[in-house]
Amino acid sequence: MPDGTYDRIVTSGDVTRHLIAEGPRKVFLLGPERDMPLFDGLDVDVVAAADADAIVCTGFFDDEKEVPEDYTDMLTAFAKRDVPFICANPDLIVERGHRMIPCAGAVAAYYEQLGGKSRIAGKPHTPIYVAALEAAREERGDFDRAKVLAIGDGMPTDVRGALAQGLDLLYVAAGIHVAEYTVNGETDEAILQAWLKSENAAPKFWMPRLA
């Protein structure tokens, strides 16, 4: 990105690191090996599942092939021990090319179905909004929340989070829900608005793709 594009970025990873630091020291990583840097500089030990006092989920070991039910035995054992589940990414699915791939949020939801308790860093949960707005105030001073614009395509995360926080929302139509209102490859605005109404959502703005 060119200089000046943004002043600061706050990610769910930042909030996840805060949740990890607050939690038990022995943690199990449920996610690919490439996510190990998430623990850099934190006073934790990454251990085997049987030895862990907390789970940190960044996704699947192999999100091209796996679904949450593949972890039933592991998650059931964790739930029986009342092990807290820290979820780094609340998205249930994400668009990858022309495919929809399951995300860490789907594992967190399944863990809760099995009786476990989760702590989720990202949207629609409050911690990410608190962290982002605090960072914005540090950069720009105090401001009216009416000047804050949330942008996203996910109904359970981006949309629900923005509405719960009372923020204006720019909805990106060509995202994970695109099949709900696309006709002949184009967004049908009447169908889109009807779908949004059926979801009890009323974004202030929408656009086909983020550009």
N, C-alpha and C positions, 0 to 999 in steps of 0.2 A: 504494500500500500504506500502511496506517496506520503511525505511528511505532512502532518496536520490533519490527517484523516481522523484521528482520534486522540484524546488526551490520556485515556487510561482504559484498561480492560480488566473487568472482574469476571472470573469464570467460576463455574460450579466446582472446578478443581481447587480453587482457592478456598472456597467454603468447605469442601471435603477435607482439606488438610487441617482446617480449624477443628472440624468434628473429630478427626483422627487424633489430634493432639489432646482433645478433651477426654478421649475414651481410654479403654484398657491398652496396656502396652503390647500384649501379644496379639497380633492380627494375622488374618488369613486373607490373601488376595484372591478374589474370584474375578478373574479377568486375564487378559494376555500379558505375557512377560514384559512386553514393551511399556507397560504402565507402571513398572517398578519405580521410576523416578518420582512418582507421586509421594513416596515416602522419604525422599532426600531431605536430610536435615531434621527429621522428626525423631523423637526419642521412642521409637517402637521397634519391635522385632517381628519380622515377617516369618511365620511359622506354618507348620502343617495344620490341616483342618482340625485334627483331633486335639491339638495343643492350643488352639486359638481361643481368645476371650472376646474377640470381635471379628466381624467379617467386613472387609472393604470390597465392594463390588464396583468394578469399572465396566463390566460387560460380561461377555462369555469367553471361555477359553477359545472357542472357535464359533464366531457368530455366523459363519457361512453355512454351518451344518446343525447347530444346536438350538434347542428351545428350552424354556425354563424347566419343563418336566424332566429333562435329562438330569437335573440336579436334585430330584426328589429325595433320594436317600440322604444325601449330604445335608440338604436344608432341613429335613425333618430332624436329623440328629442335632443340628444347631438349635432349632426351635425348642427341642426338649431341654436343652441346657440353658435356654433363655439368653442366647448370645445375640447382642445387638448387631444390626445389619446397617452399615453405612453405605449409602448408595450415591455414587459420584455423578450419575447421569440419570435423571428421572424419566427421560424419554422411553416410551414403550417400544416405539419403532422409529427408524430413521430411513430416509431415502438415500440409497446408494446407487448411483446410475439410474437404471429404470427398475430397480428392485427395492422392496421394503425389508429391512433387516431388523431383527429384534434387538433391543437395547437393555441396559442395566435396569431400567425402571420396570421392565416386565419381570425380571427376576425378583425385584423388591416386592412387587405386587403379589407374586406367587408365594414368597416367603411369608407375607402377612396372611395369605389364605391358609398356610400351614400352621399358623399360630404364632409366628415370630413377630418381632418389633423392628421397625426400620426407622432410620434417620436419613432424610433425603436432602441433599445439598441444593439442588437446582429448582427450577420452576416446576410446579406452581407454588412451591413452599416458600415461606416468608424469609428464611435466612439469606437467600441470594439477593432478594430485593433490598434488604437492610444493608448488606455489604455493598451493593452497587450504588445505592443512594448516598451512603456514607462516603464512598470514594468520590462521587460526583461533587459532594459538598467540599471535600478537601481540595479538589481541583478548582472549583468555580465559586466557592462561597455558598451561602444559603440561596435557595430558589423556591419558587412556587411549584408544587407537584403537578400543577396543571400544565407545566411546560415539559413534562416528561412523556416521551413516546415509547411504548413497548412495541416490538416488531416480532412477528413469528407466524408459524404455519400450523402449530400443533394445538388442537382443541384442548386436550387434557393438561397441557403444560403452559404454552405461551398464552393461549386465550384465557383459560381459567385463572392463571396467575395474574395477568394484567387486570382482569375484571375484579378479582378479589382485592387487589391493591388499589383499585380506583384510578387506574392509569388509562390514558388514551391508548388505543391499540390500532396498529397498522397490520391488517391480516394479509398474509401472502398466500394467494389462492393455489398456486401450482406447487403445493407441498404434499404432505402425507394424506390429505383428504381429497385430493384432486378428482378422484373417481366419483365423488358424490355429486358434482355439479358440472362435469365436462360433457359437452355435446360436440361431436365431430372435431375433437381436438382443441376446442375453445371453451373458456369459462362462460357458462350461461348465467348472466347476472341474476336473473329472476330465480333460477333454481338455487344459486348460491345464497341469495338473501333468504329464501324460504328455508334452506338447510340451516343457516346460522340462527334463524328464529326458532327452529325446532330444537336447537341446542341451547336455547336461552342465552345466546351470545349476540352482542350488538357492537362489533368493532366500529370505531369512528371512521376508519378508512380501510380500503383494500386495494391491492394491486396484483396483477397476475404473477409476476416474479420479482424478487428483490433485485434491484438494479441501481 
